Amino acid sequence: MIHLVKRPQPSRAWSYATPVLAVLMTMVAGGAMFAALGKDPVEVIRTIFWDPLFGEFAFYFRGQLLVKAAPLILIAVGLSLGFKAGIWNIGAEGQYILGAICGAAVGLAFYPMEARWLIFPLMIIAGALGGWAWAMIPAILKTRFNTNEILVSLLLVYVAEQLLAKMALGALRNPDGAGFPGSRNLSQYASASNPELIAGSGMHWGVVAALIAVIFGYVLFARHMWGFQIRLTGESPRAARFGGVKPTRLVIFCLGVSGALAGLAGLFEVAGPAGQISIDFNVGYGFTAIIVAFLGRLHPVGILLAGLLMALTYIGGEAAASNLGLPSAAIQAFQGMLLFFLLAVDVLTNYSLRFGKGEVA
């Protein structure tokens, strides 16, 4: 028989090893899935992980890697604050959408005025406030009525998607678009666009914001009292209460910061790669960022690396779908396997395996 025996303290070795092991197990299980679909698993894995970095068109793909990773890193850093404290914001996708709507609305309100020094900063503020305000709904309901923030934040995603459709078909629809849904193309409106800072590099202001968020998260956890209170609350809620930590303030802070960062991700995306508010604007970054946060061990530097890895699966997955005829659903399943194996192997951080007969106390 196999028994799980709780360790006296979490294993640091397993804590660092589980992300690597989860990636390897995902490759093996994903390869089996690709083989079942009639594809060469080695070729598919190479297309996903190797070709975007070292293949014929690697220069182009490396730029796209930053574009895809930036929103994932921004959102995941915000989510890690709450997750460390046991505050579960599962609705970052909705906050991402509201940030995009609010930021784009500000930019379009000034159209066709040319004043980038004024309009784009206002869009950034509006995007952050939009995500923050949407996150405040589950925060206030939890602190005032003790509701479950998981359910509230998740259900608000569907409300946000309906608002997105309403904006694309109504208030933000392009008046010169011949009745088609969607706003004006912000990438063609210089004052409200988020172009590349260095041509061909993929570097835009969203990438800069993601790097700043990583530094902010690292300093917060390593040097600031708020970071200590977040870690203490997650590890020992009872000790946190005795230590004077105020749960209400912590919930407001964690959900507020995660919502603001998700809103910023939405703003930089709609003003850059996406270019406009449309019905299908959201592509699941808010949900994928949950995988990134856990794959990065809820550590800002780990999240940076995990975000780049997940972005690589997006880019390589698109290449595999177009070049090898792989279904897009298979790529989504492949990404889901990553979280599944991470959570499965993560058990070994707190428990050790024992083989033998009888029960273990």
C-alpha positions as YAML, in Angstrom:
chain: A
units: angstrom
residues:
- id: 1
  name: MET
  ca: [0.00, 0.00, 0.00]
- id: 2
  name: ILE
  ca: [1.04, 3.59, -0.58]
- id: 3
  name: HIS
  ca: [0.56, 6.12, 2.22]
- id: 4
  name: LEU
  ca: [0.97, 9.89, 2.33]
- id: 5
  name: VAL
  ca: [2.81, 10.99, 5.47]
- id: 6
  name: LYS
  ca: [2.80, 14.68, 6.34]
- id: 7
  name: ARG
  ca: [6.26, 16.21, 6.49]
- id: 8
  name: PRO
  ca: [7.30, 18.15, 9.63]
- id: 9
  name: GLN
  ca: [7.83, 21.13, 7.34]
- id: 10
  name: PRO
  ca: [7.42, 21.67, 3.57]
- id: 11
  name: SER
  ca: [10.29, 20.36, 1.46]
- id: 12
  name: ARG
  ca: [12.19, 23.16, -0.28]
- id: 13
  name: ALA
  ca: [13.74, 20.67, -2.72]
- id: 14
  name: TRP
  ca: [10.33, 19.44, -3.86]
- id: 15
  name: SER
  ca: [9.01, 22.99, -3.94]
- id: 16
  name: TYR
  ca: [11.58, 23.87, -6.62]
- id: 17
  name: ALA
  ca: [11.44, 20.51, -8.37]
- id: 18
  name: THR
  ca: [7.67, 20.23, -8.84]
- id: 19
  name: PRO
  ca: [7.32, 22.87, -11.61]
- id: 20
  name: VAL
  ca: [10.08, 21.18, -13.64]
- id: 21
  name: LEU
  ca: [8.63, 17.73, -13.05]
- id: 22
  name: ALA
  ca: [5.12, 18.99, -13.93]
- id: 23
  name: VAL
  ca: [6.40, 20.35, -17.26]
- id: 24
  name: LEU
  ca: [8.11, 17.04, -18.09]
- id: 25
  name: MET
  ca: [5.01, 15.02, -17.17]
- id: 26
  name: THR
  ca: [2.88, 17.36, -19.28]
- id: 27
  name: MET
  ca: [5.14, 16.73, -22.26]
- id: 28
  name: VAL
  ca: [4.82, 12.97, -21.80]
- id: 29
  name: ALA
  ca: [1.04, 12.98, -21.32]
- id: 30
  name: GLY
  ca: [0.60, 15.59, -24.04]
- id: 31
  name: GLY
  ca: [2.71, 13.50, -26.39]
- id: 32
  name: ALA
  ca: [0.43, 10.53, -25.76]
- id: 33
  name: MET
  ca: [-2.60, 12.72, -26.51]
- id: 34
  name: PHE
  ca: [-1.04, 13.99, -29.75]
- id: 35
  name: ALA
  ca: [-0.20, 10.41, -30.78]
- id: 36
  name: ALA
  ca: [-3.83, 9.43, -30.15]
- id: 37
  name: LEU
  ca: [-4.83, 12.25, -32.52]
- id: 38
  name: GLY
  ca: [-2.61, 10.75, -35.21]
- id: 39
  name: LYS
  ca: [0.22, 13.28, -34.93]
- id: 40
  name: ASP
  ca: [3.91, 12.68, -34.38]
- id: 41
  name: PRO
  ca: [4.34, 13.63, -30.67]
- id: 42
  name: VAL
  ca: [8.04, 14.48, -31.04]
- id: 43
  name: GLU
  ca: [7.30, 16.82, -33.95]
- id: 44
  name: VAL
  ca: [4.45, 18.50, -32.08]
- id: 45
  name: ILE
  ca: [6.51, 19.03, -28.90]
- id: 46
  name: ARG
  ca: [9.39, 20.38, -31.01]
- id: 47
  name: THR
  ca: [7.04, 22.76, -32.81]
- id: 48
  name: ILE
  ca: [5.61, 24.05, -29.53]
- id: 49
  name: PHE
  ca: [8.78, 24.44, -27.46]
- id: 50
  name: TRP
  ca: [11.78, 24.50, -29.82]
- id: 51
  name: ASP
  ca: [10.84, 26.17, -33.11]
- id: 52
  name: PRO
  ca: [9.58, 29.50, -31.63]
- id: 53
  name: LEU
  ca: [12.96, 29.98, -29.92]
- id: 54
  name: PHE
  ca: [15.45, 28.42, -32.30]
- id: 55
  name: GLY
  ca: [13.58, 27.74, -35.54]
- id: 56
  name: GLU
  ca: [13.66, 29.52, -38.89]
- id: 57
  name: PHE
  ca: [11.33, 32.34, -37.78]
- id: 58
  name: ALA
  ca: [12.62, 32.55, -34.21]
- id: 59
  name: PHE
  ca: [13.29, 36.31, -34.39]
- id: 60
  name: TYR
  ca: [9.62, 37.05, -35.07]
- id: 61
  name: PHE
  ca: [8.39, 34.54, -32.49]
- id: 62
  name: ARG
  ca: [10.67, 35.92, -29.75]
- id: 63
  name: GLY
  ca: [9.02, 39.31, -30.14]
- id: 64
  name: GLN
  ca: [5.59, 37.71, -29.92]
- id: 65
  name: LEU
  ca: [6.70, 35.86, -26.79]
- id: 66
  name: LEU
  ca: [6.86, 39.17, -24.89]
- id: 67
  name: VAL
  ca: [3.49, 40.26, -26.27]
- id: 68
  name: LYS
  ca: [1.80, 37.05, -25.08]
- id: 69
  name: ALA
  ca: [3.63, 36.86, -21.75]
- id: 70
  name: ALA
  ca: [3.04, 40.44, -20.58]
- id: 71
  name: PRO
  ca: [-0.71, 40.18, -19.73]
- id: 72
  name: LEU
  ca: [-0.21, 36.74, -18.15]
- id: 73
  name: ILE
  ca: [2.57, 38.04, -15.90]
- id: 74
  name: LEU
  ca: [0.65, 41.20, -14.93]
- id: 75
  name: ILE
  ca: [-2.46, 39.27, -13.96]
- id: 76
  name: ALA
  ca: [-0.59, 36.41, -12.26]
- id: 77
  name: VAL
  ca: [1.46, 38.75, -10.04]
- id: 78
  name: GLY
  ca: [-1.78, 40.32, -8.80]
- id: 79
  name: LEU
  ca: [-3.43, 36.95, -8.24]
- id: 80
  name: SER
  ca: [-0.42, 35.69, -6.27]
- id: 81
  name: LEU
  ca: [-1.00, 38.32, -3.57]
- id: 82
  name: GLY
  ca: [-4.44, 36.96, -2.76]
- id: 83
  name: PHE
  ca: [-3.56, 33.32, -3.26]
- id: 84
  name: LYS
  ca: [-0.72, 33.58, -0.74]
- id: 85
  name: ALA
  ca: [-3.19, 34.98, 1.79]
- id: 86
  name: GLY
  ca: [-5.92, 32.44, 1.04]
- id: 87
  name: ILE
  ca: [-8.02, 35.01, -0.87]
- id: 88
  name: TRP
  ca: [-9.16, 33.38, -4.11]
- id: 89
  name: ASN
  ca: [-9.79, 35.79, -6.96]
- id: 90
  name: ILE
  ca: [-10.93, 33.55, -9.82]
- id: 91
  name: GLY
  ca: [-12.52, 36.40, -11.77]
- id: 92
  name: ALA
  ca: [-9.43, 38.13, -13.20]
- id: 93
  name: GLU
  ca: [-10.86, 37.54, -16.68]
- id: 94
  name: GLY
  ca: [-13.75, 39.86, -15.86]
- id: 95
  name: GLN
  ca: [-11.42, 42.48, -14.39]
- id: 96
  name: TYR
  ca: [-9.28, 42.21, -17.52]
- id: 97
  name: ILE
  ca: [-12.35, 42.88, -19.68]
- id: 98
  name: LEU
  ca: [-13.50, 45.87, -17.60]
- id: 99
  name: GLY
  ca: [-10.02, 47.38, -17.71]
- id: 100
  name: ALA
  ca: [-10.07, 47.12, -21.50]
- id: 101
  name: ILE
  ca: [-13.57, 48.63, -21.75]
- id: 102
  name: CYS
  ca: [-12.83, 51.57, -19.44]
- id: 103
  name: GLY
  ca: [-9.43, 52.31, -20.98]
- id: 104
  name: ALA
  ca: [-10.73, 52.11, -24.55]
- id: 105
  name: ALA
  ca: [-13.75, 54.26, -23.67]
- id: 106
  name: VAL
  ca: [-11.47, 57.05, -22.43]
- id: 107
  name: GLY
  ca: [-9.34, 56.89, -25.57]
- id: 108
  name: LEU
  ca: [-12.35, 56.87, -27.89]
- id: 109
  name: ALA
  ca: [-13.96, 59.76, -25.98]
- id: 110
  name: PHE
  ca: [-11.07, 62.03, -27.09]
- id: 111
  name: TYR
  ca: [-11.13, 60.87, -30.73]
- id: 112
  name: PRO
  ca: [-9.76, 62.41, -33.00]
- id: 113
  name: MET
  ca: [-7.79, 64.66, -30.63]
- id: 114
  name: GLU
  ca: [-4.00, 64.23, -30.89]
- id: 115
  name: ALA
  ca: [-2.44, 64.56, -27.44]
- id: 116
  name: ARG
  ca: [-0.69, 61.30, -26.59]
- id: 117
  name: TRP
  ca: [0.98, 62.81, -23.52]
- id: 118
  name: LEU
  ca: [-2.51, 63.26, -22.02]
- id: 119
  name: ILE
  ca: [-4.79, 60.60, -23.52]
- id: 120
  name: PHE
  ca: [-2.71, 57.44, -23.10]
- id: 121
  name: PRO
  ca: [-1.88, 58.10, -19.41]
- id: 122
  name: LEU
  ca: [-5.57, 58.72, -18.77]
- id: 123
  name: MET
  ca: [-6.36, 55.41, -20.48]
- id: 124
  name: ILE
  ca: [-3.87, 53.64, -18.22]
- id: 125
  name: ILE
  ca: [-5.51, 55.15, -15.12]
- id: 126
  name: ALA
  ca: [-8.99, 54.27, -16.40]
- id: 127
  name: GLY
  ca: [-7.94, 50.69, -17.19]
- id: 128
  name: ALA
  ca: [-6.52, 50.16, -13.70]
- id: 129
  name: LEU
  ca: [-9.57, 51.73, -12.05]
- id: 130
  name: GLY
  ca: [-11.94, 49.62, -14.17]
- id: 131
  name: GLY
  ca: [-10.30, 46.37, -13.06]
- id: 132
  name: TRP
  ca: [-10.04, 47.63, -9.48]
- id: 133
  name: ALA
  ca: [-13.74, 48.58, -9.33]
- id: 134
  name: TRP
  ca: [-14.81, 45.18, -10.69]
- id: 135
  name: ALA
  ca: [-12.65, 43.42, -8.08]
- id: 136
  name: MET
  ca: [-14.16, 45.57, -5.33]
- id: 137
  name: ILE
  ca: [-17.55, 43.90, -5.82]
- id: 138
  name: PRO
  ca: [-16.44, 40.48, -4.45]
- id: 139
  name: ALA
  ca: [-14.17, 42.27, -1.94]
- id: 140
  name: ILE
  ca: [-16.98, 44.33, -0.40]
- id: 141
  name: LEU
  ca: [-19.44, 41.44, -0.47]
- id: 142
  name: LYS
  ca: [-16.89, 39.23, 1.31]
- id: 143
  name: THR
  ca: [-16.00, 41.78, 3.98]
- id: 144
  name: ARG
  ca: [-19.57, 42.96, 4.62]
- id: 145
  name: PHE
  ca: [-21.62, 39.79, 4.09]
- id: 146
  name: ASN
  ca: [-18.99, 37.02, 4.23]
- id: 147
  name: THR
  ca: [-19.84, 35.79, 0.73]
- id: 148
  name: ASN
  ca: [-17.57, 33.39, -1.14]
- id: 149
  name: GLU
  ca: [-15.18, 35.45, -3.29]
- id: 150
  name: ILE
  ca: [-14.56, 32.45, -5.57]
- id: 151
  name: LEU
  ca: [-18.18, 32.25, -6.71]
- id: 152
  name: VAL
  ca: [-18.79, 35.99, -6.86]
- id: 153
  name: SER
  ca: [-15.64, 36.82, -8.83]
- id: 154
  name: LEU
  ca: [-16.20, 33.90, -11.20]
- id: 155
  name: LEU
  ca: [-19.84, 34.76, -11.91]
- id: 156
  name: LEU
  ca: [-18.86, 38.37, -12.56]
- id: 157
  name: VAL
  ca: [-16.77, 37.13, -15.51]
- id: 158
  name: TYR
  ca: [-19.99, 36.25, -17.36]
- id: 159
  name: VAL
  ca: [-21.47, 39.65, -16.52]
- id: 160
  name: ALA
  ca: [-18.31, 41.29, -17.88]
- id: 161
  name: GLU
  ca: [-18.59, 39.28, -21.10]
- id: 162
  name: GLN
  ca: [-22.14, 40.53, -21.58]
- id: 163
  name: LEU
  ca: [-20.99, 44.11, -20.98]
- id: 164
  name: LEU
  ca: [-18.25, 43.57, -23.55]
- id: 165
  name: ALA
  ca: [-20.81, 42.45, -26.13]
- id: 166
  name: LYS
  ca: [-23.04, 45.43, -25.31]
- id: 167
  name: MET
  ca: [-20.14, 47.86, -25.74]
- id: 168
  name: ALA
  ca: [-19.03, 46.28, -29.02]
- id: 169
  name: LEU
  ca: [-22.56, 46.45, -30.37]
- id: 170
  name: GLY
  ca: [-23.61, 49.70, -28.74]
- id: 171
  name: ALA
  ca: [-21.86, 52.58, -27.01]
- id: 172
  name: LEU
  ca: [-18.33, 51.89, -28.31]
- id: 173
  name: ARG
  ca: [-19.24, 50.62, -31.79]
- id: 174
  name: ASN
  ca: [-17.42, 52.33, -34.63]
- id: 175
  name: PRO
  ca: [-19.87, 54.81, -36.20]
- id: 176
  name: ASP
  ca: [-17.98, 54.43, -39.49]
- id: 177
  name: GLY
  ca: [-17.97, 50.65, -39.32]
- id: 178
  name: ALA
  ca: [-21.00, 50.07, -41.57]
- id: 179
  name: GLY
  ca: [-22.91, 48.47, -38.69]
- id: 180
  name: PHE
  ca: [-20.31, 45.80, -37.89]
- id: 181
  name: PRO
  ca: [-19.66, 45.16, -34.19]
- id: 182
  name: GLY
  ca: [-16.48, 46.51, -32.66]
- id: 183
  name: SER
  ca: [-14.94, 49.86, -31.80]
- id: 184
  name: ARG
  ca: [-12.57, 51.98, -33.84]
- id: 185
  name: ASN
  ca: [-9.12, 50.53, -34.29]
- id: 186
  name: LEU
  ca: [-7.05, 52.12, -31.56]
- id: 187
  name: SER
  ca: [-3.78, 51.09, -33.23]
- id: 188
  name: GLN
  ca: [-4.64, 53.59, -36.00]
- id: 189
  name: TYR
  ca: [-5.33, 56.36, -33.47]
- id: 190
  name: ALA
  ca: [-1.84, 57.43, -32.40]
- id: 191
  name: SER
  ca: [-2.87, 59.09, -29.14]
- id: 192
  name: ALA
  ca: [-4.61, 55.93, -27.86]
- id: 193
  name: SER
  ca: [-2.32, 53.23, -29.24]
- id: 194
  name: ASN
  ca: [0.25, 51.06, -27.49]
- id: 195
  name: PRO
  ca: [2.86, 50.49, -30.21]
- id: 196
  name: GLU
  ca: [6.19, 48.69, -30.01]
- id: 197
  name: LEU
  ca: [8.83, 50.74, -28.19]
- id: 198
  name: ILE
  ca: [11.59, 49.05, -30.21]
- id: 199
  name: ALA
  ca: [10.64, 47.95, -33.71]
- id: 200
  name: GLY
  ca: [10.52, 44.16, -34.10]
- id: 201
  name: SER
  ca: [11.20, 43.50, -30.42]
- id: 202
  name: GLY
  ca: [7.60, 43.05, -29.24]
- id: 203
  name: MET
  ca: [8.39, 45.42, -26.38]
- id: 204
  name: HIS
  ca: [5.46, 47.74, -25.60]
- id: 205
  name: TRP
  ca: [4.32, 49.52, -22.44]
- id: 206
  name: GLY
  ca: [2.50, 46.40, -21.27]
- id: 207
  name: VAL
  ca: [5.82, 44.52, -21.15]
- id: 208
  name: VAL
  ca: [7.36, 47.36, -19.14]
- id: 209
  name: ALA
  ca: [4.39, 47.30, -16.75]
- id: 210
  name: ALA
  ca: [4.76, 43.52, -16.33]
- id: 211
  name: LEU
  ca: [8.43, 43.88, -15.37]
- id: 212
  name: ILE
  ca: [7.55, 46.67, -12.92]
- id: 213
  name: ALA
  ca: [4.84, 44.43, -11.42]
- id: 214
  name: VAL
  ca: [7.40, 41.63, -10.90]
- id: 215
  name: ILE
  ca: [9.74, 44.05, -9.10]
- id: 216
  name: PHE
  ca: [6.83, 45.43, -7.06]
- id: 217
  name: GLY
  ca: [5.76, 41.93, -6.04]
- id: 218
  name: TYR
  ca: [9.30, 40.93, -5.08]
- id: 219
  name: VAL
  ca: [9.86, 44.04, -2.94]
- id: 220
  name: LEU
  ca: [6.43, 43.68, -1.34]
- id: 221
  name: PHE
  ca: [7.01, 40.08, -0.28]
- id: 222
  name: ALA
  ca: [10.66, 40.52, 0.70]
- id: 223
  name: ARG
  ca: [10.75, 43.96, 2.31]
- id: 224
  name: HIS
  ca: [7.30, 45.31, 3.18]
- id: 225
  name: MET
  ca: [5.07, 44.72, 6.18]
- id: 226
  name: TRP
  ca: [2.08, 44.05, 3.89]
- id: 227
  name: GLY
  ca: [3.99, 41.18, 2.29]
- id: 228
  name: PHE
  ca: [4.75, 39.71, 5.71]
- id: 229
  name: GLN
  ca: [1.07, 39.96, 6.69]
- id: 230
  name: ILE
  ca: [0.00, 38.29, 3.45]
- id: 231
  name: ARG
  ca: [2.39, 35.37, 3.98]
- id: 232
  name: LEU
  ca: [1.45, 35.06, 7.66]
- id: 233
  name: THR
  ca: [-2.28, 35.01, 6.89]
- id: 234
  name: GLY
  ca: [-1.84, 32.28, 4.29]
- id: 235
  name: GLU
  ca: [0.37, 30.12, 6.48]
- id: 236
  name: SER
  ca: [-1.39, 30.63, 9.83]
- id: 237
  name: PRO
  ca: [-4.64, 32.65, 9.88]
- id: 238
  name: ARG
  ca: [-4.95, 32.27, 13.64]
- id: 239
  name: ALA
  ca: [-1.43, 33.61, 14.25]
- id: 240
  name: ALA
  ca: [-2.21, 36.48, 11.87]
- id: 241
  name: ARG
  ca: [-5.26, 37.46, 13.95]
- id: 242
  name: PHE
  ca: [-3.19, 37.41, 17.14]
- id: 243
  name: GLY
  ca: [-0.52, 39.44, 15.34]
- id: 244
  name: GLY
  ca: [-2.96, 42.26, 14.65]
- id: 245
  name: VAL
  ca: [-3.58, 41.60, 10.97]
- id: 246
  name: LYS
  ca: [-6.92, 43.08, 9.93]
- id: 247
  name: PRO
  ca: [-8.64, 40.64, 7.53]
- id: 248
  name: THR
  ca: [-10.91, 43.30, 6.01]
- id: 249
  name: ARG
  ca: [-8.01, 45.53, 4.98]
- id: 250
  name: LEU
  ca: [-6.11, 42.54, 3.62]
- id: 251
  name: VAL
  ca: [-9.04, 41.38, 1.46]
- id: 252
  name: ILE
  ca: [-9.55, 44.90, 0.08]
- id: 253
  name: PHE
  ca: [-5.84, 45.30, -0.62]
- id: 254
  name: CYS
  ca: [-5.25, 41.92, -2.29]
- id: 255
  name: LEU
  ca: [-8.38, 41.96, -4.45]
- id: 256
  name: GLY
  ca: [-7.89, 45.64, -5.28]
- id: 257
  name: VAL
  ca: [-4.29, 45.20, -6.47]
- id: 258
  name: SER
  ca: [-5.08, 42.04, -8.43]
- id: 259
  name: GLY
  ca: [-8.05, 43.75, -10.08]
- id: 260
  name: ALA
  ca: [-6.02, 46.84, -10.99]
- id: 261
  name: LEU
  ca: [-3.22, 44.76, -12.54]
- id: 262
  name: ALA
  ca: [-5.74, 42.68, -14.50]
- id: 263
  name: GLY
  ca: [-7.36, 45.91, -15.70]
- id: 264
  name: LEU
  ca: [-3.98, 47.23, -16.82]
- id: 265
  name: ALA
  ca: [-3.39, 44.00, -18.75]
- id: 266
  name: GLY
  ca: [-6.71, 44.51, -20.54]
- id: 267
  name: LEU
  ca: [-5.90, 48.13, -21.37]
- id: 268
  name: PHE
  ca: [-2.46, 47.38, -22.80]
- id: 269
  name: GLU
  ca: [-3.93, 44.52, -24.83]
- id: 270
  name: VAL
  ca: [-6.83, 46.51, -26.32]
- id: 271
  name: ALA
  ca: [-4.55, 49.47, -27.11]
- id: 272
  name: GLY
  ca: [-1.88, 47.22, -28.60]
- id: 273
  name: PRO
  ca: [-2.13, 43.70, -30.05]
- id: 274
  name: ALA
  ca: [-5.95, 43.46, -30.10]
- id: 275
  name: GLY
  ca: [-6.44, 47.05, -31.27]
- id: 276
  name: GLN
  ca: [-10.17, 47.32, -30.58]
- id: 277
  name: ILE
  ca: [-13.09, 46.36, -28.38]
- id: 278
  name: SER
  ca: [-14.79, 43.38, -30.01]
- id: 279
  name: ILE
  ca: [-17.14, 40.60, -28.96]
- id: 280
  name: ASP
  ca: [-14.30, 38.06, -28.91]
- id: 281
  name: PHE
  ca: [-11.71, 40.38, -27.33]
- id: 282
  name: ASN
  ca: [-11.06, 38.22, -24.27]
- id: 283
  name: VAL
  ca: [-9.06, 35.07, -24.99]
- id: 284
  name: GLY
  ca: [-8.84, 33.57, -21.51]
- id: 285
  name: TYR
  ca: [-5.75, 35.33, -20.16]
- id: 286
  name: GLY
  ca: [-7.42, 35.77, -16.77]
- id: 287
  name: PHE
  ca: [-7.92, 32.01, -16.37]
- id: 288
  name: THR
  ca: [-4.55, 31.03, -17.84]
- id: 289
  name: ALA
  ca: [-2.85, 33.41, -15.39]
- id: 290
  name: ILE
  ca: [-4.03, 31.12, -12.57]
- id: 291
  name: ILE
  ca: [-1.86, 28.36, -14.05]
- id: 292
  name: VAL
  ca: [1.02, 30.84, -14.40]
- id: 293
  name: ALA
  ca: [0.70, 31.94, -10.75]
- id: 294
  name: PHE
  ca: [0.85, 28.37, -9.42]
- id: 295
  name: LEU
  ca: [3.50, 27.25, -11.89]
- id: 296
  name: GLY
  ca: [5.63, 30.16, -10.67]
- id: 297
  name: ARG
  ca: [5.12, 29.02, -7.04]
- id: 298
  name: LEU
  ca: [3.35, 32.35, -6.30]
- id: 299
  name: HIS
  ca: [6.77, 34.02, -6.43]
- id: 300
  name: PRO
  ca: [7.21, 37.07, -8.71]
- id: 301
  name: VAL
  ca: [10.40, 35.82, -10.36]
- id: 302
  name: GLY
  ca: [8.89, 32.37, -10.80]
- id: 303
  name: ILE
  ca: [5.79, 33.97, -12.33]
- id: 304
  name: LEU
  ca: [8.00, 35.82, -14.81]
- id: 305
  name: LEU
  ca: [9.54, 32.54, -15.98]
- id: 306
  name: ALA
  ca: [6.20, 30.71, -15.92]
- id: 307
  name: GLY
  ca: [4.57, 33.48, -17.95]
- id: 308
  name: LEU
  ca: [7.24, 33.15, -20.63]
- id: 309
  name: LEU
  ca: [6.76, 29.37, -20.66]
- id: 310
  name: MET
  ca: [2.99, 29.65, -20.97]
- id: 311
  name: ALA
  ca: [3.34, 32.26, -23.71]
- id: 312
  name: LEU
  ca: [5.58, 29.79, -25.49]
- id: 313
  name: THR
  ca: [2.78, 27.20, -25.43]
- id: 314
  name: TYR
  ca: [0.42, 29.80, -26.95]
- id: 315
  name: ILE
  ca: [2.80, 30.70, -29.77]
- id: 316
  name: GLY
  ca: [4.00, 27.15, -30.36]
- id: 317
  name: GLY
  ca: [0.44, 25.88, -30.14]
- id: 318
  name: GLU
  ca: [-0.68, 28.30, -32.84]
- id: 319
  name: ALA
  ca: [2.24, 27.17, -35.01]
- id: 320
  name: ALA
  ca: [1.34, 23.51, -34.40]
- id: 321
  name: ALA
  ca: [-2.31, 24.18, -35.25]
- id: 322
  name: SER
  ca: [-1.46, 25.90, -38.54]
- id: 323
  name: ASN
  ca: [1.49, 23.77, -39.64]
- id: 324
  name: LEU
  ca: [0.49, 20.34, -38.34]
- id: 325
  name: GLY
  ca: [-3.31, 20.60, -38.39]
- id: 326
  name: LEU
  ca: [-3.58, 20.14, -34.64]
- id: 327
  name: PRO
  ca: [-7.00, 21.06, -33.14]
- id: 328
  name: SER
  ca: [-6.93, 24.20, -30.97]
- id: 329
  name: ALA
  ca: [-8.80, 22.26, -28.26]
- id: 330
  name: ALA
  ca: [-5.81, 19.92, -27.99]
- id: 331
  name: ILE
  ca: [-3.56, 22.88, -27.17]
- id: 332
  name: GLN
  ca: [-5.99, 24.04, -24.49]
- id: 333
  name: ALA
  ca: [-6.05, 20.54, -23.03]
- id: 334
  name: PHE
  ca: [-2.24, 20.51, -23.11]
- id: 335
  name: GLN
  ca: [-2.16, 23.75, -21.09]
- id: 336
  name: GLY
  ca: [-4.71, 22.34, -18.64]
- id: 337
  name: MET
  ca: [-2.51, 19.29, -18.11]
- id: 338
  name: LEU
  ca: [0.21, 21.60, -16.87]
- id: 339
  name: LEU
  ca: [-1.91, 22.80, -13.95]
- id: 340
  name: PHE
  ca: [-3.21, 19.29, -13.26]
- id: 341
  name: PHE
  ca: [0.27, 17.78, -12.97]
- id: 342
  name: LEU
  ca: [1.55, 20.76, -11.01]
- id: 343
  name: LEU
  ca: [-1.16, 20.36, -8.39]
- id: 344
  name: ALA
  ca: [-0.72, 16.58, -8.35]
- id: 345
  name: VAL
  ca: [3.04, 16.64, -7.89]
- id: 346
  name: ASP
  ca: [2.83, 19.56, -5.46]
- id: 347
  name: VAL
  ca: [1.40, 17.16, -2.87]
- id: 348
  name: LEU
  ca: [4.96, 15.87, -2.40]
- id: 349
  name: THR
  ca: [6.01, 19.28, -1.08]
- id: 350
  name: ASN
  ca: [4.01, 18.69, 2.10]
- id: 351
  name: TYR
  ca: [3.76, 14.89, 2.12]
- id: 352
  name: SER
  ca: [6.16, 12.02, 1.59]
- id: 353
  name: LEU
  ca: [5.31, 8.61, 0.17]
- id: 354
  name: ARG
  ca: [5.54, 5.50, 2.30]
- id: 355
  name: PHE
  ca: [5.20, 1.97, 0.97]
- id: 356
  name: GLY
  ca: [4.07, -0.94, 3.09]
- id: 357
  name: LYS
  ca: [1.17, -2.58, 4.89]
- id: 358
  name: GLY
  ca: [-0.93, -1.16, 7.64]
- id: 359
  name: GLU
  ca: [-2.05, 2.34, 8.47]
- id: 360
  name: VAL
  ca: [0.21, 5.26, 9.16]
- id: 361
  name: ALA
  ca: [-0.83, 7.62, 11.95]
...
